[in-house]
């Protein structure tokens, strides 16, 4: 078996020397901008994971195989691998592929799709038969050191990996899953007393006519500029118009006092 690439040029990879068709393939970006070499990760039915280019084929030495799914992150820095034993691995892609993390997620069914949500986590889409002979479409989002969060759907899905998350295209709607931005977390986390959260709280007290609003601002006067910037950044990530207006109003409120310091 060998692999070819079509386009401006056609390159034939080195002979894989395998007796059965691969379970999965994954193309890596060229190692250097000037390079035209294409590297291919091959998950063999026999178990070994091979790295092939047009010069040679070598065994990466990954145990726990055979592997049934691969996915490269949008940045090209990470490779996710899922084996038939339910072992999930994340590898760093550089001059040498290096294992960064391993977890047993007990997923022994081949996923319909496995894509990255930015560089933060993985989305696994499975179609699972139910006792009533219908299909349950389940999306798991997580990673090696995180809990896997399930989302259930009644209709088939298609996942599109994005640089900052993952688009979930369904029969009736399109959803977007992404990591909560740091600016949003700094404001809305429960019990948070960071300067951006205190700025929003000060605005809330001011709008209610509470004379203690200025005291809340005094507590964060040294970090007021950062709080204003964080509120503006959080507004850019919001989809709800009411939240956008509240965050921008907090930023304007903070800037008013910033000019007085």
N, C-alpha and C positions, 0 to 999 in steps of 0.2 A: 504494500500500500504506500502511496505517496500523496502529497497534497499540492495543489497548484493555486496560484493567485492570478486573477485576471485584472486588466486595467491597462495602463500605459505599457506595462511589460508583464510577461508571464514567467513566474519563477517556480521551479519544481523543487519541493523540499526533499531532503535526504530520505531514503527508504526507511519506513518505520519498522519493518520486519515484524509485523503482527499478523496473526492468522485469521482474526475476526475483525469485523467493523468496529471502530471506536464507539464508546458510549457517548462521548461529548468532545467538543473542540472549542478552543478559545484562541483568538488572535491577539497578540500583544503588539503594542506600538513599537516602532523602530527604536532601538536603543539610543540613537543619536539623531539630531535633526538632519544631518547630512547623509545618514544611512538610508539605503533602500531595502535593507534586509527585513524580512518578515519572519517573526517567530510565532510558532503555534504550540499551544499547550494541548496535549492529546491524552484523554482519559481512556485507557484501554480496557477491554472486557476482562483481560487476564489480571488486572490489578495495578500494574505500574503506571505512573504518570510520566509522559515523555515530553521533552522540549525539543522541537524540530525546527531547523532552518534549512537553507539550501546547501549547507556545508556538512551538517552532522545531525544525528539524533542521540540524545542522551537521557538516561533515566534520572528523574529528580529525586528519587529515593523517598517519596512520600508513602508512608505506611497507611493502614486502615482502609485501603482501597477494596474494590474498584470505586472510582469516582464517577458520578452520574451528572454533575452540573458544575460549571465554572462561570464566574462573572468578574469582569474587570471594572474597577471604579472609574468614574468619569475623568478623574485626574490622571488615571493610568498608574497610580501609586500602589494600589492594592488589588489582590486577586482572592476572591472567595471560592472555596471548594466544598462541595457536599458529596459525601460518600454514600454507598448503598447501606452502610452500617449506621447511618445517621450521625456520622462525625462531621463537624463543620470546622473548617480551618480558614484563617485569614493569613495570606502571605504578603510580604513586602516585595514589590517589584523594583529591583535596581539591577546592579551588575550581577547579583546572585539572588535567586528567589529564596527568601528566608521566612520561616514560619513565625508569625507574631502571636497568634492565639489559637487555642483549640477548645472546642466544646462539643458535648454529645447532646444533640437536640432531639434524638429519637425519631427522626423523620426518615423512614426507609422507603417512602414512595417518591418516585421521580416527580419533581415539581414541573408544572407546565411552564413556569418562568421563575428565574432567580435573577434579580437585578439589584443594583446598589441604589440607596437613597442618598445622593451626594457621596460623601466619603465617610458617612457616619454610621450607617447600618444597612442591613439587607432586607429586601422584601421577597418572601417566598409565596408563590401562588400555587395552591393545590386544588384539584377537583376531586372531591371525596364522595363515593356512592353512599346513599342513605338506605335504611331498611325498607323504605317505600319505593325503592328503585329510581329515585330521582338523584340529581347531582347537587351536592352542597359545595359552593365555591368559597374557599377559605384563604385569606391573606394573612400571613404571619410577618410581623415587622420586628426586628431585633438584631442581636449580635452576640458574640461569644460571652461578653461579660455583662449582658443586659437580659432582662426578661423579654420573652417573645410575646408580643401583643397580638391576639387574633382578631380579625375582622371578618364577618360572615356576609356573604352575598348570595342572592338567589339566581343571578344571571352570570354568564361568563365575563371574564375581565381580560384586559390587556394592559400590561405595565410598561411605562416609558420612563427610563432612568433620566434624571435631570441633574445638573451640577449642584443643586441645592435641595434635592428631594426626589420624589417619585410621583409621576402622574398615574392615576388609576382610571382607566377608561372603561366604563360600564355600558350597559345597554341603554340606560336612561339618564346617566349623569357622569360627569368627570370630577374626580376628587384629587386632592394633592396632599401628600404626606411629607412632612419635613421635620427636622429637628427644631425644637423651640429655640428661637434666637436668644443669644445671651442678653440682649437689651430687653426683650419681653420678659424673660425670667427675672431680671433685676427689678422689674416693676410689679409683676403680678404674682410672684411666689408668695405663698401663705406665710404671714408673719415676718415678711421681709422688711428690714429697716435700712436698706441701702439708700443712698442719696436720691436716685431717681424715684423710688417708691415714696420717700418722704416728701419730695416735691409734689407729686400727684396728690398726696394726702393733704399737704398744705393748701393746694388749690381747692380741694374739696371743703376744707374747713373755712376758707375765705369766702367761697360761694354761699356758705350757710351763715355767714355773718359772724363767725367765731373770731374773737380778737386774738386768740392764741395761734392763729395761722402764721403770724410773723415769727413767733417763737420756734415753730417747726422749721422755718426757713433759716433762722439764726443757727440752728444746730448743724446745718449742712452748708453754711456759707463758704467754707473752704473748698467744697466739692460741687458747688452750684453749677459751674460751667460744664463739668462732666455730666451732671444730672440732666441739664438741658439737651446736651448732645445725645444722650441715651434715649430721651423721650422722642427726639426727632427720628432716631434710627428705628425705634420700636414702631413708630407710626408707619414707616415704610413697609414693614412686614405685615401690617394688619389689613384684613379684607373687609372688616365691618366699619362702615362709615362713622358710626357713633364713636367707636374706639379711636379711630384716626383723629377725629375732631377733639376728643378729650386729651389725647397725648400732645397734640400740637398746641392746644390751649395751655397745657401745663408748661410746655417749652416757652411760650410767649410770656407767661406769668413769671417764670424763673428768670428770663432775660431782662425783664423790667427791673428786678431787684439786683441782677448782676451788674447793671449799669450804675447802680448806686454804691457798689462796693469798691 
